[in-house]
Amino acid sequence: MANLEELQDLVVQVRRDILRMVHKVNSGHPGGSLGCTEFFVALYNEVMELKDGFDMDGKDEDLFFLSNGHISPVYYSVLARRGYFSVDELNTFRLINSRLQGHPTTHEGLPGVRIASGSLGQGMSVAIGAAQAKKLNGDNKLIYSLHGDGELQEGQNWEAIMYAAGNKVDNYIATIDLNGQQIDGSTDDVLPLGNVAEKFRVFGWDVVEVENGNDLEQIIAGLNEAKSRTGKGKPVCIVMTTMMGNGVDFMIHTHAWHGKAPNDEQLATALAQNPETLGDY
Protein backbone atom coordinates (compact mmCIF):
# COMPACT_ATOMS: atom_id res chain seq x y z
CA MET A 1 0.00 0.00 0.00
CA ALA A 2 1.21 3.50 -0.81
CA ASN A 3 1.20 6.40 1.62
CA LEU A 4 -1.03 9.42 1.06
CA GLU A 5 1.74 11.59 -0.38
CA GLU A 6 2.66 8.92 -2.92
CA LEU A 7 -0.97 8.57 -3.92
CA GLN A 8 -1.33 12.33 -4.32
CA ASP A 9 1.75 12.42 -6.55
CA LEU A 10 0.13 9.72 -8.65
CA VAL A 11 -3.10 11.73 -8.87
CA VAL A 12 -1.23 14.71 -10.29
CA GLN A 13 0.69 12.58 -12.77
CA VAL A 14 -2.50 10.87 -13.94
CA ARG A 15 -4.02 14.30 -14.56
CA ARG A 16 -1.04 15.14 -16.76
CA ASP A 17 -1.47 11.86 -18.64
CA ILE A 18 -5.16 12.61 -19.26
CA LEU A 19 -4.49 16.11 -20.56
CA ARG A 20 -1.61 15.08 -22.80
CA MET A 21 -3.48 12.08 -24.25
CA VAL A 22 -6.55 14.03 -25.34
CA HIS A 23 -4.50 16.99 -26.56
CA LYS A 24 -2.30 14.90 -28.83
CA VAL A 25 -5.22 13.54 -30.85
CA ASN A 26 -7.55 16.52 -30.26
CA SER A 27 -10.16 14.05 -29.09
CA GLY A 28 -11.40 12.52 -25.87
CA HIS A 29 -13.16 13.26 -22.61
CA PRO A 30 -11.02 15.14 -20.08
CA GLY A 31 -13.75 16.54 -17.81
CA GLY A 32 -15.11 13.34 -16.29
CA SER A 33 -11.66 11.74 -16.32
CA LEU A 34 -10.19 14.53 -14.21
CA GLY A 35 -13.16 14.39 -11.86
CA CYS A 36 -12.63 10.68 -11.15
CA THR A 37 -8.84 10.66 -10.88
CA GLU A 38 -8.74 10.37 -7.10
CA PHE A 39 -11.29 7.55 -7.18
CA PHE A 40 -9.30 5.48 -9.68
CA VAL A 41 -6.00 6.07 -7.90
CA ALA A 42 -7.47 5.05 -4.55
CA LEU A 43 -9.33 2.04 -5.94
CA TYR A 44 -6.41 0.50 -7.82
CA ASN A 45 -3.60 1.41 -5.44
CA GLU A 46 -5.17 1.22 -1.99
CA VAL A 47 -8.51 -0.59 -1.90
CA MET A 48 -8.92 -3.43 -4.40
CA GLU A 49 -7.33 -6.81 -3.74
CA LEU A 50 -5.49 -7.63 -6.95
CA LYS A 51 -3.25 -10.45 -8.14
CA ASP A 52 -0.04 -9.95 -10.07
CA GLY A 53 -0.56 -10.17 -13.82
CA PHE A 54 -3.88 -10.29 -15.65
CA ASP A 55 -6.31 -12.91 -16.87
CA MET A 56 -9.87 -12.52 -18.06
CA ASP A 57 -11.32 -14.91 -15.46
CA GLY A 58 -10.19 -12.77 -12.54
CA LYS A 59 -10.55 -15.58 -10.01
CA ASP A 60 -9.65 -14.87 -6.38
CA GLU A 61 -9.24 -11.13 -6.92
CA ASP A 62 -11.48 -8.08 -6.91
CA LEU A 63 -12.77 -6.93 -10.30
CA PHE A 64 -13.67 -3.50 -11.63
CA PHE A 65 -16.02 -2.61 -14.49
CA LEU A 66 -16.13 0.88 -16.00
CA SER A 67 -19.64 1.61 -17.25
CA ASN A 68 -19.17 5.23 -18.39
CA GLY A 69 -16.46 4.17 -20.80
CA HIS A 70 -15.91 7.60 -22.33
CA ILE A 71 -13.65 8.47 -19.38
CA SER A 72 -11.14 5.97 -20.73
CA PRO A 73 -8.15 8.38 -20.38
CA VAL A 74 -8.14 8.11 -16.58
CA TYR A 75 -8.74 4.36 -16.76
CA TYR A 76 -5.84 3.79 -19.15
CA SER A 77 -3.47 6.01 -17.19
CA VAL A 78 -4.17 4.30 -13.86
CA LEU A 79 -3.95 0.82 -15.41
CA ALA A 80 -0.61 1.67 -17.01
CA ARG A 81 0.78 3.28 -13.86
CA ARG A 82 -0.37 0.20 -11.89
CA GLY A 83 1.72 -1.97 -14.23
CA TYR A 84 -0.89 -3.63 -16.44
CA PHE A 85 0.91 -2.39 -19.58
CA SER A 86 3.70 0.00 -20.48
CA VAL A 87 3.17 3.67 -19.63
CA ASP A 88 4.70 4.45 -23.03
CA GLU A 89 1.61 2.94 -24.67
CA LEU A 90 -0.43 5.93 -23.47
CA ASN A 91 1.20 7.73 -26.38
CA THR A 92 -1.02 5.69 -28.75
CA PHE A 93 -4.37 6.84 -27.30
CA ARG A 94 -7.11 6.88 -29.97
CA LEU A 95 -4.70 6.19 -32.82
CA ILE A 96 -5.54 3.71 -35.58
CA ASN A 97 -4.71 0.14 -34.54
CA SER A 98 -4.06 1.22 -30.94
CA ARG A 99 -5.24 -0.94 -28.05
CA LEU A 100 -6.26 2.31 -26.30
CA GLN A 101 -9.40 3.27 -28.17
CA GLY A 102 -11.72 6.11 -27.17
CA HIS A 103 -13.98 3.65 -25.39
CA PRO A 104 -12.41 0.55 -23.83
CA THR A 105 -12.82 -2.63 -25.86
CA THR A 106 -11.77 -6.23 -25.33
CA HIS A 107 -10.80 -7.54 -28.76
CA GLU A 108 -7.48 -5.65 -28.62
CA GLY A 109 -6.57 -7.69 -25.55
CA LEU A 110 -5.61 -4.76 -23.33
CA PRO A 111 -4.66 -6.02 -19.85
CA GLY A 112 -7.01 -4.70 -17.18
CA VAL A 113 -10.05 -4.36 -19.46
CA ARG A 114 -12.67 -7.09 -19.16
CA ILE A 115 -15.65 -5.55 -20.98
CA ALA A 116 -16.23 -3.14 -23.83
CA SER A 117 -18.00 -0.13 -22.38
CA GLY A 118 -19.32 3.28 -23.26
CA SER A 119 -22.78 2.30 -24.41
CA LEU A 120 -24.22 3.90 -21.31
CA GLY A 121 -26.46 2.06 -18.88
CA GLN A 122 -25.08 -1.44 -19.42
CA GLY A 123 -22.15 -1.70 -17.02
CA MET A 124 -24.18 -2.40 -13.91
CA SER A 125 -25.84 -5.41 -15.50
CA VAL A 126 -22.45 -6.86 -16.40
CA ALA A 127 -21.05 -6.18 -12.93
CA ILE A 128 -24.03 -7.87 -11.25
CA GLY A 129 -23.53 -10.93 -13.45
CA ALA A 130 -19.86 -11.06 -12.48
CA ALA A 131 -20.78 -10.73 -8.80
CA GLN A 132 -23.22 -13.63 -9.04
CA ALA A 133 -20.62 -15.71 -10.89
CA LYS A 134 -18.19 -15.16 -8.01
CA LYS A 135 -20.80 -16.38 -5.56
CA LEU A 136 -21.47 -19.49 -7.68
CA ASN A 137 -17.73 -20.18 -7.85
CA GLY A 138 -17.23 -19.82 -4.11
CA ASP A 139 -14.99 -16.78 -4.72
CA ASN A 140 -15.25 -14.30 -1.84
CA LYS A 141 -13.70 -11.31 -3.62
CA LEU A 142 -15.69 -8.22 -4.58
CA ILE A 143 -16.98 -6.55 -7.74
CA TYR A 144 -16.69 -2.78 -8.20
CA SER A 145 -18.16 -0.57 -10.91
CA LEU A 146 -18.34 3.14 -11.78
CA HIS A 147 -21.24 5.02 -13.37
CA GLY A 148 -21.90 8.60 -14.39
CA ASP A 149 -24.83 10.42 -12.84
CA GLY A 150 -26.23 11.35 -16.26
CA GLU A 151 -25.93 7.68 -17.14
CA LEU A 152 -28.62 6.92 -14.56
CA GLN A 153 -31.12 8.43 -16.99
CA GLU A 154 -30.85 5.12 -18.88
CA GLY A 155 -33.66 2.79 -17.83
CA GLN A 156 -31.59 -0.40 -17.85
CA ASN A 157 -29.85 0.82 -14.70
CA TRP A 158 -33.05 0.73 -12.69
CA GLU A 159 -33.88 -2.81 -13.78
CA ALA A 160 -30.39 -3.80 -12.64
CA ILE A 161 -30.74 -1.89 -9.38
CA MET A 162 -33.98 -3.73 -8.59
CA TYR A 163 -32.46 -7.06 -9.60
CA ALA A 164 -29.36 -6.67 -7.43
CA ALA A 165 -31.38 -5.87 -4.32
CA GLY A 166 -33.99 -8.53 -5.03
CA ASN A 167 -31.31 -11.18 -5.41
CA LYS A 168 -29.17 -10.00 -2.48
CA VAL A 169 -26.07 -9.38 -4.59
CA ASP A 170 -24.08 -8.28 -1.56
CA ASN A 171 -20.56 -8.75 -2.96
CA TYR A 172 -20.98 -5.74 -5.23
CA ILE A 173 -20.12 -2.03 -4.78
CA ALA A 174 -21.38 0.41 -7.42
CA THR A 175 -20.07 3.99 -7.34
CA ILE A 176 -22.00 6.89 -8.83
CA ASP A 177 -19.92 9.88 -9.98
CA LEU A 178 -22.25 12.69 -8.96
CA ASN A 179 -20.75 15.71 -10.76
CA GLY A 180 -24.03 17.21 -11.95
CA GLN A 181 -22.85 17.50 -15.57
CA GLN A 182 -23.42 15.59 -18.80
CA ILE A 183 -22.73 16.17 -22.47
CA ASP A 184 -25.63 18.57 -23.10
CA GLY A 185 -25.49 20.55 -19.87
CA SER A 186 -26.19 20.09 -16.18
CA THR A 187 -28.16 17.01 -15.17
CA ASP A 188 -30.71 19.32 -13.54
CA ASP A 189 -31.35 20.98 -16.91
CA VAL A 190 -31.35 17.80 -19.02
CA LEU A 191 -33.29 15.46 -16.72
CA PRO A 192 -33.20 16.03 -12.94
CA LEU A 193 -32.11 12.99 -10.95
CA GLY A 194 -33.53 14.01 -7.59
CA ASN A 195 -31.93 12.49 -4.50
CA VAL A 196 -29.77 9.71 -5.93
CA ALA A 197 -28.74 8.29 -2.54
CA GLU A 198 -32.34 8.07 -1.37
CA LYS A 199 -33.41 6.43 -4.63
CA PHE A 200 -30.89 3.63 -4.09
CA ARG A 201 -32.00 3.22 -0.49
CA VAL A 202 -35.63 2.93 -1.53
CA PHE A 203 -34.62 0.32 -4.10
CA GLY A 204 -33.11 -1.76 -1.29
CA TRP A 205 -29.41 -0.87 -1.41
CA ASP A 206 -27.06 0.09 1.38
CA VAL A 207 -25.64 3.55 0.58
CA VAL A 208 -22.40 5.31 1.50
CA GLU A 209 -22.19 9.02 0.70
CA VAL A 210 -18.83 10.68 0.00
CA GLU A 211 -19.17 14.43 0.28
CA ASN A 212 -15.91 15.28 -1.50
CA GLY A 213 -14.99 12.69 -4.10
CA ASN A 214 -11.88 14.67 -5.02
CA ASP A 215 -10.33 14.21 -1.58
CA LEU A 216 -8.19 11.09 -1.41
CA GLU A 217 -8.72 10.49 2.28
CA GLN A 218 -12.50 10.77 1.94
CA ILE A 219 -12.52 8.44 -1.06
CA ILE A 220 -10.41 5.81 0.68
CA ALA A 221 -12.56 6.04 3.80
CA GLY A 222 -15.74 5.77 1.73
CA LEU A 223 -14.51 2.76 -0.22
CA ASN A 224 -13.40 1.01 2.94
CA GLU A 225 -16.73 1.75 4.60
CA ALA A 226 -18.50 0.29 1.59
CA LYS A 227 -16.34 -2.84 1.81
CA SER A 228 -17.29 -3.24 5.46
CA ARG A 229 -20.97 -3.31 4.50
CA THR A 230 -20.68 -6.12 1.93
CA GLY A 231 -21.84 -9.63 2.74
CA LYS A 232 -24.88 -8.41 4.66
CA GLY A 233 -27.66 -9.14 2.20
CA LYS A 234 -27.66 -5.88 0.25
CA PRO A 235 -25.68 -4.47 -2.70
CA VAL A 236 -23.75 -1.34 -1.76
CA CYS A 237 -23.76 2.01 -3.56
CA ILE A 238 -21.28 4.84 -3.06
CA VAL A 239 -22.71 8.21 -4.05
CA MET A 240 -19.58 10.26 -4.69
CA THR A 241 -19.84 14.01 -5.24
CA THR A 242 -17.07 15.22 -7.56
CA MET A 243 -16.13 18.23 -9.65
CA MET A 244 -15.93 17.68 -13.38
CA GLY A 245 -12.56 18.92 -14.61
CA ASN A 246 -11.02 18.89 -11.13
CA GLY A 247 -7.43 20.06 -10.98
CA VAL A 248 -7.66 22.46 -13.93
CA ASP A 249 -9.23 25.78 -13.01
CA PHE A 250 -10.85 26.53 -16.38
CA MET A 251 -12.35 23.04 -16.71
CA ILE A 252 -14.03 22.76 -13.30
CA HIS A 253 -17.83 22.68 -12.90
CA THR A 254 -18.73 22.91 -16.59
CA HIS A 255 -20.02 20.42 -19.13
CA ALA A 256 -18.05 22.31 -21.81
CA TRP A 257 -15.08 19.98 -21.21
CA HIS A 258 -17.09 16.77 -21.25
CA GLY A 259 -15.71 15.82 -24.64
CA LYS A 260 -13.33 18.55 -25.81
CA ALA A 261 -9.53 18.57 -25.95
CA PRO A 262 -7.43 21.57 -24.86
CA ASN A 263 -5.48 23.51 -27.47
CA ASP A 264 -1.73 24.14 -27.12
CA GLU A 265 -2.09 27.21 -24.91
CA GLN A 266 -4.76 25.60 -22.73
CA LEU A 267 -2.64 22.46 -22.34
CA ALA A 268 0.33 24.51 -21.16
CA THR A 269 -1.85 26.28 -18.60
CA ALA A 270 -3.36 23.02 -17.37
CA LEU A 271 0.00 21.27 -17.08
CA ALA A 272 1.45 24.22 -15.17
CA GLN A 273 -1.27 23.63 -12.57
CA ASN A 274 -0.23 19.95 -12.34
CA PRO A 275 3.58 19.79 -12.22
CA GLU A 276 5.24 16.52 -13.26
CA THR A 277 5.66 14.18 -10.31
CA LEU A 278 6.38 10.64 -11.52
CA GLY A 279 7.64 11.23 -15.05
CA ASP A 280 5.73 11.86 -18.27
CA TYR A 281 5.49 9.07 -20.84
For each residue, the residues with C-beta under 8 A, 3 or more apart:
1: 45 46
2: 6 7 10 45 46
3: 6 7
4: 7 8 216 217
5: 8 9
6: 2 3 9 10
7: 2 3 4 10 11 41 42 45 46 216
8: 4 5 11 12 216
9: 5 6 12 13 277 278
10: 2 6 7 13 14 41 45 81 277 278
11: 7 8 14 15 37 38 41 216 247
12: 8 9 15 16 247 274 275 277
13: 9 10 16 17 81 276 277 278 279 280
14: 10 11 17 18 37 40 41 74 77 78 81
15: 11 12 18 19 34 37 247 248 274
16: 12 13 19 20 271 274 276 280
17: 13 14 20 21 73 76 77 80 81 90 280 281
18: 14 15 21 22 30 33 34 37 73 74 77
19: 15 16 22 23 30 248 262 267 270 271 274
20: 16 17 23 24 90 267 271 280 281
21: 17 18 24 25 28 73 76 77 90 93 94
22: 18 19 25 26 27 28 29 30 73 93 261 262
23: 19 20 26 261 262 263 264 267
24: 20 21 91 93
25: 21 22 28 93 94 95 261
26: 22 23 261
27: 22 94 102 261
28: 21 22 25 33 72 73 93 94 102 259 261
29: 22 32 33 70 71 72 73 258 259
30: 18 19 22 33 34 73 245 248 251 257 260 261 262
31: 34 35 181 244 245 251 254 255 256 257 258 259
32: 29 35 36 68 70 71 74 148 177 179 244 258
33: 18 28 29 30 36 37 71 72 73 74
34: 15 18 30 31 37 74 244 245 246 247 248 251
35: 31 32 177 179 213 214 242 243 244 245 246
36: 32 33 39 40 71 74 146 177 213 242
37: 11 14 15 18 33 34 40 41 74 214 246 247
38: 11 41 42 213 214 215 216 219 246
39: 36 42 43 146 175 177 213 219 240 242
40: 14 36 37 43 44 74 75 78
41: 7 10 11 14 37 38 44 45 46 78 216
42: 7 38 39 45 46 47 216 219 220 223
43: 39 40 46 47 48 64 144 223
44: 40 41 47 48 50 64 78 79 82
45: 1 2 7 10 41 42 78 82
46: 1 2 7 41 42 43 220 223
47: 42 43 44 220 223 224 227
48: 43 44 61 62 64 142 144
49: 61 62 141 142
50: 44 61 62
51: 60 61
52:
53:
54: 84 111 112
55: 58 59
56: 114
57:
58: 55 61 63 114 130
59: 55 137 139
60: 51 139 141
61: 48 49 50 51 58 141
62: 48 49 50 141 142 143 144
63: 58 114 130 141 142 143 144
64: 43 44 48 143 144 145 146
65: 114 115 117 123 126 127 130 143 144 145 146
66: 69 71 72 75 104 117 123 145 146
67: 117 120 121 122 123 124 126 127 145 146 147 148 151
68: 32 71 117 118 120 123 146 147 148 151 177
69: 66 72 75 103 104 116 117 118 119 123
70: 29 32 102 103 118 259
71: 29 32 33 36 66 68 74 75 148
72: 28 29 33 66 69 75 76 100 101 102 103 104 118
73: 17 18 21 22 28 29 30 33 76 77 93
74: 14 18 32 33 34 36 37 40 71 77 78
75: 40 66 69 71 72 78 79 104 112 113
76: 17 21 72 73 79 80 90 93 100 104
77: 14 17 18 21 73 74 80 81 90
78: 14 40 41 44 45 74 75 81 82
79: 44 75 76 82 84 85 110 111 112 113
80: 17 76 77 83 84 85 86 87 89 90 281
81: 10 13 14 17 77 78 87 278
82: 44 45 78 79 112
83: 80
84: 54 79 80 110 111 112
85: 79 80 89 99 110 111 112
86: 80 89
87: 80 81 90 281
88: 91 281
89: 80 85 86 92 98 99 100
90: 17 20 21 76 77 80 87 93 100 281
91: 24 88 281
92: 89 95 98 99 100
93: 21 22 24 25 28 73 76 90 98 100
94: 21 25 27 28 98 100 101 102
95: 25 92 98 100
96:
97:
98: 89 92 93 94 95 101 108
99: 85 89 92 108 109 110
100: 72 76 89 90 92 93 94 95 110
101: 72 94 98 104 105 108
102: 27 28 70 72 94 118
103: 69 70 72 116 117 118
104: 66 69 72 75 76 101 110 113 115 116 117 118
105: 101 108 110 113 116
106: 109 110 113 114 115 116
107: 116
108: 98 99 101 105
109: 99 106
110: 79 84 85 99 100 104 105 106 113
111: 54 79 84 85
112: 54 75 79 82 84 85
113: 75 79 104 105 106 110
114: 56 58 63 65 106
115: 65 104 106 123 126
116: 69 103 104 105 106 107
117: 65 66 67 68 69 103 104 122 123
118: 68 69 70 72 102 103 104
119: 69 122
120: 67 68 148 150 151 154
121: 67 124 151 154 155 156 157
122: 67 117 119 125 126 156
123: 65 66 67 68 69 115 117 126 127 145 146 147
124: 67 121 127 128 145 147 156 157 160 161 164 174
125: 122 128 129 156 159 160
126: 65 67 115 122 123 129 130 145
127: 65 67 123 124 130 131 143 144 145 172 174
128: 124 125 131 132 143 160 163 164 169 172 235
129: 125 126 132 133
130: 58 63 65 126 127 133 134 143
131: 127 128 134 135 142 143 164 169 171 172 235
132: 128 129 135 136 167 169
133: 129 130 136 137
134: 130 131 137 139 140 141 143 171
135: 131 132 138 139 169 171
136: 132 133
137: 59 133 134
138: 135
139: 59 60 134 135
140: 134 171
141: 49 60 61 62 63 134 171
142: 48 49 62 63 131 171 172 173 227 230
143: 62 63 64 65 127 128 130 131 134 171 172 173
144: 43 48 62 63 64 65 127 172 173 174 175
145: 64 65 66 67 123 124 126 127 172 173 174 175
146: 36 39 64 65 66 67 68 123 174 175 177
147: 67 68 123 124 151 152 157 174 175 176 177
148: 32 67 68 71 120 151 152 176 177 179 182
149: 152 176 177 178 179 180 182 187 193 196
150: 120 153 181 182 183 187 190
151: 67 68 120 121 147 148 154 157
152: 147 148 149 157 158 176 193 196
153: 150 187 190 191 193
154: 120 121 151 157
155: 121 158 159
156: 121 122 124 125 159 160
157: 121 124 147 151 152 154 160 161
158: 152 155 161 162 203
159: 125 155 156 162 163
160: 124 125 128 156 157 163 164
161: 124 157 158 164 165 200 203 205
162: 158 159 165 166 203 204
163: 128 159 160 166 167 169
164: 124 128 131 160 161 167 169 172 205 235
165: 161 162 168 169 203 204 205 234 235
166: 162 163 204
167: 132 163 164
168: 165 233 234
169: 128 131 132 135 163 164 165 172 235
170: 230 231 232 233 234 235 236
171: 131 134 135 140 141 142 143 230 231
172: 127 128 131 142 143 144 145 164 169 230 235 236
173: 142 143 144 145 223 226 227 230 235 236 237 238
174: 124 127 144 145 146 147 235 236 237 238
175: 39 144 145 146 147 237 238 240
176: 147 148 149 152 196 237 238 239 240
177: 32 35 36 39 68 146 147 148 149 213 240 242
178: 149 196 213 239 240 241 242
179: 32 35 148 149 241 242 243 244
180: 149 186 187 188 244
181: 31 150 185 186 187 244 253 254 255 258
182: 148 149 150 185 186 187 190 255 258
183: 150 255 258 259
184: 189 190 255
185: 181 182 189 190 255
186: 180 181 182 189 190 255
187: 149 150 153 180 181 182 190 191 192 193
188: 180 192 193
189: 184 185 186
190: 150 153 182 184 185 186 187
191: 153 187
192: 187 188
193: 149 152 153 187 188 196 199
194: 198 199
195: 198 199
196: 149 152 176 178 193 199 200 239
197: 200 201 207 209 237 239
198: 194 195 201 202
199: 193 194 195 196 202 203
200: 161 196 197 203 205 207 237 239
201: 197 198 204 205 206 207
202: 198 199
203: 158 161 162 165 199 200
204: 162 165 166 201 234
205: 161 164 165 200 201 234 235 236 237
206: 201 229 232 234 235 236 237
207: 197 200 201 236 237 238 239
208: 222 225 226 229 236 237 238 239
209: 197 222 238 239 241
210: 213 218 219 221 222 238 239 240 241
211: 218 241
212: 215 218 241
213: 35 36 38 39 177 178 210 218 219 222 240 241 242
214: 35 37 38 242 243 246
215: 38 212 218 219
216: 4 7 8 11 38 41 42 219 220
217: 4 220 221
218: 210 211 212 213 215 221 222
219: 38 39 42 210 213 215 216 222 223 240
220: 42 46 47 216 217 223 224
221: 210 217 218 224 225
222: 208 209 210 213 218 219 225 226 238 240
223: 42 43 46 47 173 219 220 226 227 238
224: 47 220 221 227 228
225: 208 221 222 228 229
226: 173 208 222 223 229 230 236 238
227: 47 142 173 223 224 230
228: 224 225
229: 206 208 225 226 232 234 236
230: 142 170 171 172 173 226 227 236
231: 170 171
232: 170 206 229
233: 168 170
234: 165 168 170 204 205 206 229
235: 128 131 164 165 169 170 172 173 174 205 206
236: 170 172 173 174 205 206 207 208 226 229 230
237: 173 174 175 176 197 200 205 206 207 208
238: 173 174 175 176 207 208 209 210 222 223 226
239: 176 178 196 197 200 207 208 209 210
240: 39 175 176 177 178 210 213 219 222
241: 178 179 209 210 211 212 213
242: 35 36 39 177 178 179 213 214 246
243: 35 179 214 246 252 253
244: 31 32 34 35 179 180 181 251 252 253 254 255 257 258
245: 30 31 34 35 248 250 251 252 253 254 257
246: 34 35 37 38 214 242 243 252
247: 11 12 15 34 37 273 274
248: 15 19 30 34 245 251 252 269 270 273 274
249: 252 273
250: 245 266 269 270
251: 30 31 34 244 245 248 254 256 257 270
252: 243 244 245 246 248 249
253: 181 243 244 245
254: 31 181 244 245 251 257
255: 31 181 182 183 184 185 186 244 258
256: 31 251 260
257: 30 31 244 245 251 254 260
258: 29 31 32 181 182 183 244 255
259: 28 29 31 70 183
260: 30 256 257
261: 22 23 25 26 27 28 30
262: 19 22 23 30 266 267 270
263: 23 266 267
264: 23 267 268
265: 268 269
266: 250 262 263 269 270
267: 19 20 23 262 263 264 270 271
268: 264 265 271 272
269: 248 250 265 266 272 273
270: 19 248 250 251 262 266 267 273 274
271: 16 19 20 267 268 274 275
272: 268 269 275
273: 247 248 249 269 270
274: 12 15 16 19 247 248 270 271
275: 12 271 272
276: 13 16 279 280
277: 9 10 12 13
278: 9 10 13 81
279: 13 276
280: 13 16 17 20 276
281: 17 20 80 87 88 90 91
